[in-house]
């Protein structure tokens, strides 16, 4: 800052020339802006720390001192002296006058004010104003400091050094940079009031925290306002010295003044102690008396309140509160009353001894007033506990009754729940008779149950009555519930009666209907069976074979038709029963559940079947008429067939017998017999048209499905078989006679011999069949002188019956007899002939046969001869011996 200043302001403090101490004191007014800012804040805070004692303060240092009023006030507060009376006018002249009064007062205190004029202050010159305030601070806050023979600035610096000496990290050498880290301020506070700062936690490298801690603690606990900004101090290379000095001087005055104040205070305390004690006793009496009277005033209405509570719990709480009052709350108040009287007497004695006037308590707080109030309290207390106990006994009884009422009511309500709906059910409308009987039994049981509950309803009503008489608090709801129970009880009675009547009425109706149902079932079943039988009969497909049978059916049908009017009457009677049921249902509005339990037959079914019967009768009539006509036609066909069959059958029989006689009786020669037989054959062939006509009639009978014919024993099959036998017999007989002629001629048998053979044969043909069986043949042989064993007879039988039919024909008999008489050996002859052709060999070759015999006969032999297998056989050798034997065998057959 420039030391060649245009204008100097000298602050001359009399004996001490401050300029010699520090050149910078009268620094030129062109202040460094940072210092100006610091000074402005610090000086403003310093001024306000004094002005607040007069109940005011300044906001703007160069504005608020312009009228001189607050400046004069500041000097009065600092000095403790009165200044000349200020001018109250608003004009410039008044303001200048007031500022001059202040400047004159400063000058009167031995301070020479050079170049500071009242006009600059009134005009709000900041630099002049700050210079003036600094002069005041120096004079009134710093000049009087005295430490170990040094005073003012040096004295303050020495005081700071002495106080901070124990703190190693603090070194105070000036009023600017020594304070930048904030530890100096913290050390000053910690030295005097160690409890305010935890000095051990502070760090030299955190000046902001240190400074703010010191400023906050000083303001809060030491009543030193914040005169500095931590930011300004840290942010300025060299903080403003005047600002630092001003703030540090506040610490000096705060700590050094404390000792003097204590001494002065002790002196005053001794003087005031007596007065204070007396005043305290008076205050204590007044407060104690007020509190006690207030407590009595609050307590009496509580004790006088005899309004009962509604619940046991609430009343027991009241009793508990009263016990607390007697045990806990009243005893201290008895103590207080006693203490009050003791305090009053002590106070009066002390006042008398210190020649002070006697103590007169406020209106209504005399000892006698308190005694009277206490008497009233005890009066109110009398009988309160007895009343409480009586009320509790009453409520206990009421609670018991109310609980009993609730329990019984709840049980009853639970029992009645749903009973009205149950009684109003119309279930009987759809019930069967057995259901109704079950419902009646159930209802009777319910009526017994209902009667049993009458007692409880009466008990509920009685309890409600007693609760009313005992003035139960919740009587209205009890009465309402009781009324509801009684009303419902009456309703249940009415509904029970109604249901009982309805059930009985329904039972009677259903019993009637049941009887009718039973009657209907008893009559409908046989009638239904009759109709079903009738329908079955009327629809029965009949197979008749005779007119008598169809006439029998017609007669039975007519008899059935005669029963119909009676059946119709029965049907109408059965339907009448059903109509009666319907009438009852309609009249009494019975809701019929289900159908007749005794039968599944219903009127519709009866009518339907009856209509069916009525419909089937004429159909049956028609069928019988048609069948009658058919049977008449069948009878005609039977007679037509029988008439012919009865002629043809015997005719065939006669012819068969006649042919048999011709062949057996042997009238005339075999040739005569043949002629006779051929005439028969012709007449038989001429009879064929009659057989054909009968076949035609038989076809008609078969087409008409006629299976029997009482007019004849001959069936068509009999006739056919007879006819075929007749044809076969005539043909075979003619053939036999022709064979006999051949045999006779071949063997040279005479007619007499032939007749003899026939006579023998006929004699042993015991069954007259034209054939002998084995036993007949054996007898015949024996009669002719044969003597043979079983083996020989078997050999003969194999000749005469090679096919093993068990019979011997006349032809076979003739062959056997003629062989026995002729005595030739054909097989040997043939075998000898073949031996000649073979050149005396035992076998023959095919070529030899082809050479000696005609071609067809040679091939016949080659085809039938088997290869020769003897020891002298050669390829192609044929066996003529076995062939000859076979030939003989065949011819024999």
Helices and strands as residue ranges (DSSP letters): E 11-12, H 18-21, G 23-26, H 33-51, G 52-54, H 61-64, H 69-79, H 92-108, E 112-113, H 118-122, H 126-137, I 138-142, E 146-147, E 150-151, H 152-164, G 177-179, H 183-192, G 194-196, G 199-201, H 207-221, H 230-235, H 241-304, H 312-324, I 325-329, H 330-353, H 367-381, H 384-416, H 419-423, G 427-430, H 433-452, H 454-469, H 475-539, H 547-588, H 603-665, H 670-686, H 688-703, H 716-747, H 751-764, E 771-773, H 774-783, H 790-800, E 807-809, H 810-822, H 826-837, H 846-852, H 855-864, E 866-867, E 878-879, H 880-892
